[in-house]
Amino acid sequence: MAKAAPKDMTSKYTTGKFQQIIDKCEGCERMVEVESAKYCSTYTMPEAKWRLGLCNFATHVKHEISVSTLKINPLKASKRAATAGKKK
Ligand code: SF4
């Protein structure tokens, strides 16, 4: 649910600098509602934030970080590196 913007802040959104939110923004806590239109309180162009993937300030989606748990034996790695240099 979008919060209503404070009365003194409504002109900030209605001057045309701020574009309305897109479908993907629905549910974000940074949305504000001004005169029955919804805007992002953080970004002027919400569509641009979603162009390359998830919006990094979205509060309604979880960002997943994949961490690889590949274990490297340092002895084997040094042997591999040493033999790789001798092959020529
Ligand atoms: S912070 Fe991102 S997801 Fe939330 S309203 Fe703004 S542009 Fe949309």
Backbone and ligand atoms as CSV (ligand in chain L), in Angstrom:
chain,resi,resn,atom,element,x,y,z
A,1,MET,N,N,0.850,-1.181,0.000
A,1,MET,CA,C,0.000,0.000,0.000
A,1,MET,C,C,0.887,1.232,0.000
A,2,ALA,N,N,0.639,2.118,-0.926
A,2,ALA,CA,C,1.436,3.341,-1.034
A,2,ALA,C,C,1.038,4.343,0.035
A,3,LYS,N,N,2.044,4.990,0.580
A,3,LYS,CA,C,1.792,6.029,1.568
A,3,LYS,C,C,1.406,7.299,0.831
A,4,ALA,N,N,0.613,8.112,1.455
A,4,ALA,CA,C,0.301,9.413,0.877
A,4,ALA,C,C,1.471,10.343,1.144
A,5,ALA,N,N,1.843,11.124,0.142
A,5,ALA,CA,C,2.965,12.051,0.312
A,5,ALA,C,C,2.557,13.200,1.219
A,6,PRO,N,N,3.477,13.722,2.017
A,6,PRO,CA,C,3.158,14.875,2.852
A,6,PRO,C,C,2.698,16.054,1.990
A,7,LYS,N,N,1.829,16.884,2.518
A,7,LYS,CA,C,1.219,17.981,1.743
A,7,LYS,C,C,2.265,18.909,1.118
A,8,ASP,N,N,3.325,19.200,1.858
A,8,ASP,CA,C,4.323,20.128,1.326
A,8,ASP,C,C,5.207,19.486,0.263
A,9,MET,N,N,5.120,18.162,0.099
A,9,MET,CA,C,5.965,17.463,-0.864
A,9,MET,C,C,5.227,17.151,-2.170
A,10,THR,N,N,3.953,17.425,-2.262
A,10,THR,CA,C,3.194,17.035,-3.454
A,10,THR,C,C,3.689,17.743,-4.703
A,11,SER,N,N,4.120,18.982,-4.596
A,11,SER,CA,C,4.593,19.698,-5.783
A,11,SER,C,C,5.860,19.065,-6.350
A,12,LYS,N,N,6.621,18.433,-5.490
A,12,LYS,CA,C,7.843,17.743,-5.932
A,12,LYS,C,C,7.518,16.683,-6.982
A,13,TYR,N,N,6.410,15.986,-6.795
A,13,TYR,CA,C,6.053,14.896,-7.690
A,13,TYR,C,C,5.223,15.357,-8.883
A,14,THR,N,N,4.496,16.437,-8.744
A,14,THR,CA,C,3.586,16.862,-9.812
A,14,THR,C,C,4.235,17.798,-10.819
A,15,THR,N,N,5.467,18.185,-10.635
A,15,THR,CA,C,6.113,19.097,-11.580
A,15,THR,C,C,6.516,18.409,-12.877
A,16,GLY,N,N,6.512,17.076,-12.893
A,16,GLY,CA,C,6.853,16.346,-14.113
A,16,GLY,C,C,8.227,15.713,-14.073
A,17,LYS,N,N,9.009,16.032,-13.066
A,17,LYS,CA,C,10.342,15.419,-12.962
A,17,LYS,C,C,10.223,13.942,-12.606
A,18,PHE,N,N,9.256,13.616,-11.781
A,18,PHE,CA,C,9.068,12.236,-11.318
A,18,PHE,C,C,8.099,11.513,-12.242
A,19,GLN,N,N,8.505,10.326,-12.694
A,19,GLN,CA,C,7.618,9.497,-13.499
A,19,GLN,C,C,6.898,8.517,-12.583
A,20,GLN,N,N,5.753,8.049,-13.029
A,20,GLN,CA,C,4.970,7.135,-12.201
A,20,GLN,C,C,5.659,5.769,-12.133
A,21,ILE,N,N,5.327,5.038,-11.092
A,21,ILE,CA,C,5.931,3.726,-10.895
A,21,ILE,C,C,5.451,2.748,-11.962
A,22,ILE,N,N,6.138,1.625,-12.060
A,22,ILE,CA,C,5.726,0.578,-12.997
A,22,ILE,C,C,5.152,-0.591,-12.200
A,23,ASP,N,N,4.668,-1.610,-12.884
A,23,ASP,CA,C,4.028,-2.761,-12.226
A,23,ASP,C,C,4.962,-3.450,-11.228
A,24,LYS,N,N,6.227,-3.524,-11.563
A,24,LYS,CA,C,7.181,-4.228,-10.705
A,24,LYS,C,C,7.368,-3.530,-9.364
A,25,CYS,N,N,7.032,-2.278,-9.265
A,25,CYS,CA,C,7.194,-1.522,-8.017
A,25,CYS,C,C,6.062,-1.784,-7.023
A,26,GLU,N,N,4.983,-2.391,-7.476
A,26,GLU,CA,C,3.828,-2.614,-6.596
A,26,GLU,C,C,4.245,-3.399,-5.356
A,27,GLY,N,N,3.961,-2.850,-4.196
A,27,GLY,CA,C,4.305,-3.493,-2.942
A,27,GLY,C,C,5.520,-2.888,-2.274
A,28,CYS,N,N,6.224,-2.020,-2.955
A,28,CYS,CA,C,7.425,-1.405,-2.387
A,28,CYS,C,C,7.019,-0.328,-1.379
A,29,GLU,N,N,7.771,-0.239,-0.313
A,29,GLU,CA,C,7.449,0.744,0.731
A,29,GLU,C,C,7.887,2.154,0.361
A,30,ARG,N,N,8.639,2.297,-0.710
A,30,ARG,CA,C,9.102,3.627,-1.123
A,30,ARG,C,C,8.113,4.333,-2.038
A,31,MET,N,N,6.995,3.685,-2.331
A,31,MET,CA,C,5.982,4.322,-3.163
A,31,MET,C,C,5.247,5.377,-2.365
A,32,VAL,N,N,4.912,6.454,-3.024
A,32,VAL,CA,C,4.070,7.473,-2.405
A,32,VAL,C,C,2.928,7.769,-3.374
A,33,GLU,N,N,1.780,8.105,-2.823
A,33,GLU,CA,C,0.626,8.377,-3.648
A,33,GLU,C,C,0.318,9.866,-3.599
A,34,VAL,N,N,0.268,10.465,-4.769
A,34,VAL,CA,C,-0.033,11.892,-4.869
A,34,VAL,C,C,-1.143,12.051,-5.901
A,35,GLU,N,N,-2.249,12.582,-5.474
A,35,GLU,CA,C,-3.393,12.835,-6.363
A,35,GLU,C,C,-3.739,11.594,-7.187
A,36,SER,N,N,-3.883,10.483,-6.530
A,36,SER,CA,C,-4.250,9.174,-7.095
A,36,SER,C,C,-3.216,8.622,-8.080
A,37,ALA,N,N,-2.053,9.204,-8.154
A,37,ALA,CA,C,-0.954,8.651,-8.962
A,37,ALA,C,C,0.142,8.202,-8.003
A,38,LYS,N,N,0.850,7.163,-8.379
A,38,LYS,CA,C,1.886,6.621,-7.503
A,38,LYS,C,C,3.268,6.936,-8.058
A,39,TYR,N,N,4.137,7.393,-7.158
A,39,TYR,CA,C,5.509,7.739,-7.531
A,39,TYR,C,C,6.475,7.051,-6.575
A,40,CYS,N,N,7.725,6.995,-6.981
A,40,CYS,CA,C,8.772,6.474,-6.108
A,40,CYS,C,C,9.380,7.657,-5.369
A,41,SER,N,N,9.552,7.523,-4.074
A,41,SER,CA,C,10.119,8.622,-3.292
A,41,SER,C,C,11.632,8.694,-3.437
A,42,THR,N,N,12.228,7.691,-4.050
A,42,THR,CA,C,13.685,7.627,-4.157
A,42,THR,C,C,14.191,7.972,-5.547
A,43,TYR,N,N,13.497,7.460,-6.576
A,43,TYR,CA,C,13.972,7.639,-7.940
A,43,TYR,C,C,12.977,8.394,-8.792
A,44,THR,N,N,13.486,9.189,-9.709
A,44,THR,CA,C,12.604,9.927,-10.604
A,44,THR,C,C,12.099,9.042,-11.729
A,45,MET,N,N,12.893,8.040,-12.125
A,45,MET,CA,C,12.507,7.170,-13.236
A,45,MET,C,C,12.544,5.716,-12.782
A,46,PRO,N,N,11.489,5.244,-12.134
A,46,PRO,CA,C,11.469,3.861,-11.625
A,46,PRO,C,C,11.685,2.810,-12.711
A,47,GLU,N,N,11.215,3.075,-13.903
A,47,GLU,CA,C,11.374,2.095,-14.984
A,47,GLU,C,C,12.853,1.852,-15.276
A,48,ALA,N,N,13.659,2.869,-15.177
A,48,ALA,CA,C,15.096,2.726,-15.449
A,48,ALA,C,C,15.775,1.863,-14.401
A,49,LYS,N,N,15.279,1.882,-13.180
A,49,LYS,CA,C,15.880,1.070,-12.115
A,49,LYS,C,C,15.673,-0.422,-12.354
A,50,TRP,N,N,14.622,-0.769,-13.068
A,50,TRP,CA,C,14.314,-2.179,-13.318
A,50,TRP,C,C,14.845,-2.663,-14.655
A,51,ARG,N,N,15.435,-1.792,-15.433
A,51,ARG,CA,C,15.854,-2.153,-16.786
A,51,ARG,C,C,16.920,-3.253,-16.782
A,52,LEU,N,N,17.817,-3.226,-15.842
A,52,LEU,CA,C,18.916,-4.202,-15.815
A,52,LEU,C,C,18.709,-5.302,-14.778
A,53,GLY,N,N,17.529,-5.448,-14.273
A,53,GLY,CA,C,17.271,-6.480,-13.271
A,53,GLY,C,C,16.463,-5.895,-12.132
A,54,LEU,N,N,16.751,-6.361,-10.932
A,54,LEU,CA,C,16.003,-5.884,-9.774
A,54,LEU,C,C,16.416,-4.476,-9.386
A,55,CYS,N,N,15.462,-3.728,-8.886
A,55,CYS,CA,C,15.765,-2.403,-8.339
A,55,CYS,C,C,16.515,-2.623,-7.020
A,56,ASN,N,N,17.634,-1.984,-6.863
A,56,ASN,CA,C,18.450,-2.241,-5.669
A,56,ASN,C,C,17.878,-1.625,-4.399
A,57,PHE,N,N,16.879,-0.774,-4.503
A,57,PHE,CA,C,16.264,-0.199,-3.313
A,57,PHE,C,C,14.862,-0.759,-3.068
A,58,ALA,N,N,14.458,-1.746,-3.816
A,58,ALA,CA,C,13.127,-2.333,-3.639
A,58,ALA,C,C,13.034,-2.999,-2.276
A,59,THR,N,N,11.936,-2.764,-1.591
A,59,THR,CA,C,11.766,-3.350,-0.263
A,59,THR,C,C,10.915,-4.617,-0.308
A,60,HIS,N,N,10.317,-4.909,-1.448
A,60,HIS,CA,C,9.392,-6.036,-1.531
A,60,HIS,C,C,9.974,-7.244,-2.244
A,61,VAL,N,N,11.188,-7.189,-2.711
A,61,VAL,CA,C,11.825,-8.343,-3.353
A,61,VAL,C,C,13.140,-8.633,-2.647
A,62,LYS,N,N,13.485,-9.916,-2.625
A,62,LYS,CA,C,14.727,-10.313,-1.976
A,62,LYS,C,C,15.820,-10.440,-3.019
A,63,HIS,N,N,16.953,-9.888,-2.705
A,63,HIS,CA,C,18.103,-10.005,-3.591
A,63,HIS,C,C,18.882,-11.249,-3.178
A,64,GLU,N,N,19.116,-12.116,-4.144
A,64,GLU,CA,C,19.851,-13.342,-3.842
A,64,GLU,C,C,21.307,-13.188,-4.243
A,65,ILE,N,N,22.158,-13.573,-3.353
A,65,ILE,CA,C,23.597,-13.541,-3.628
A,65,ILE,C,C,24.082,-14.981,-3.657
A,66,SER,N,N,24.645,-15.381,-4.768
A,66,SER,CA,C,25.134,-16.759,-4.864
A,66,SER,C,C,26.617,-16.781,-4.504
A,67,VAL,N,N,26.920,-17.611,-3.543
A,67,VAL,CA,C,28.308,-17.756,-3.103
A,67,VAL,C,C,28.746,-19.164,-3.426
A,68,SER,N,N,29.821,-19.297,-4.156
A,68,SER,CA,C,30.282,-20.641,-4.492
A,68,SER,C,C,31.126,-21.173,-3.338
A,69,THR,N,N,30.935,-22.432,-3.066
A,69,THR,CA,C,31.656,-23.053,-1.950
A,69,THR,C,C,32.688,-24.031,-2.479
A,70,LEU,N,N,33.341,-23.649,-3.549
A,70,LEU,CA,C,34.371,-24.491,-4.143
A,70,LEU,C,C,35.618,-24.441,-3.272
A,71,LYS,N,N,36.060,-25.646,-2.859
A,71,LYS,CA,C,37.255,-25.709,-2.019
A,71,LYS,C,C,38.461,-26.023,-2.902
A,72,ILE,N,N,39.498,-25.291,-2.703
A,72,ILE,CA,C,40.718,-25.495,-3.482
A,72,ILE,C,C,41.830,-25.899,-2.528
A,73,ASN,N,N,42.419,-27.042,-2.835
A,73,ASN,CA,C,43.564,-27.498,-2.055
A,73,ASN,C,C,44.768,-26.670,-2.493
A,74,PRO,N,N,45.389,-25.911,-1.631
A,74,PRO,CA,C,46.506,-25.038,-2.033
A,74,PRO,C,C,47.713,-25.806,-2.552
A,75,LEU,N,N,47.971,-27.010,-2.043
A,75,LEU,CA,C,49.098,-27.801,-2.532
A,75,LEU,C,C,48.871,-28.249,-3.979
A,76,LYS,N,N,47.673,-28.773,-4.244
A,76,LYS,CA,C,47.353,-29.211,-5.602
A,76,LYS,C,C,47.318,-28.032,-6.563
A,77,ALA,N,N,46.824,-26.925,-6.099
A,77,ALA,CA,C,46.749,-25.746,-6.956
A,77,ALA,C,C,48.143,-25.270,-7.342
A,78,SER,N,N,49.086,-25.324,-6.402
A,78,SER,CA,C,50.445,-24.879,-6.732
A,78,SER,C,C,51.126,-25.872,-7.678
A,79,LYS,N,N,50.861,-27.168,-7.507
A,79,LYS,CA,C,51.414,-28.170,-8.432
A,79,LYS,C,C,50.840,-27.970,-9.830
A,80,ARG,N,N,49.543,-27.737,-9.889
A,80,ARG,CA,C,48.897,-27.524,-11.186
A,80,ARG,C,C,49.495,-26.297,-11.880
A,81,ALA,N,N,49.707,-25.263,-11.116
A,81,ALA,CA,C,50.264,-24.035,-11.676
A,81,ALA,C,C,51.695,-24.276,-12.149
A,82,ALA,N,N,52.461,-25.089,-11.392
A,82,ALA,CA,C,53.847,-25.363,-11.767
A,82,ALA,C,C,53.918,-26.206,-13.032
A,83,THR,N,N,53.054,-27.210,-13.175
A,83,THR,CA,C,53.077,-28.060,-14.368
A,83,THR,C,C,52.517,-27.313,-15.590
A,84,ALA,N,N,51.636,-26.421,-15.380
A,84,ALA,CA,C,51.080,-25.652,-16.493
A,84,ALA,C,C,52.160,-24.792,-17.131
A,85,GLY,N,N,53.110,-24.328,-16.341
A,85,GLY,CA,C,54.189,-23.496,-16.862
A,85,GLY,C,C,55.235,-24.299,-17.621
A,86,LYS,N,N,55.351,-25.613,-17.329
A,86,LYS,CA,C,56.380,-26.458,-17.964
A,86,LYS,C,C,55.931,-27.042,-19.293
A,87,LYS,N,N,54.655,-27.065,-19.597
A,87,LYS,CA,C,54.124,-27.761,-20.766
A,87,LYS,C,C,54.638,-27.212,-22.093
A,88,LYS,N,N,55.144,-26.064,-22.198
A,88,LYS,CA,C,55.563,-25.493,-23.495
A,88,LYS,C,C,56.792,-26.085,-24.057
L,1,SF4,S1,S,12.569,1.889,-4.753
L,1,SF4,FE1,FE,12.617,0.740,-6.692
L,1,SF4,S2,S,10.943,-0.768,-6.486
L,1,SF4,FE2,FE,10.625,0.792,-4.915
L,1,SF4,S3,S,9.211,2.216,-5.871
L,1,SF4,FE3,FE,11.278,2.994,-6.222
L,1,SF4,S4,S,11.879,2.194,-8.225
L,1,SF4,FE4,FE,10.105,1.021,-7.525
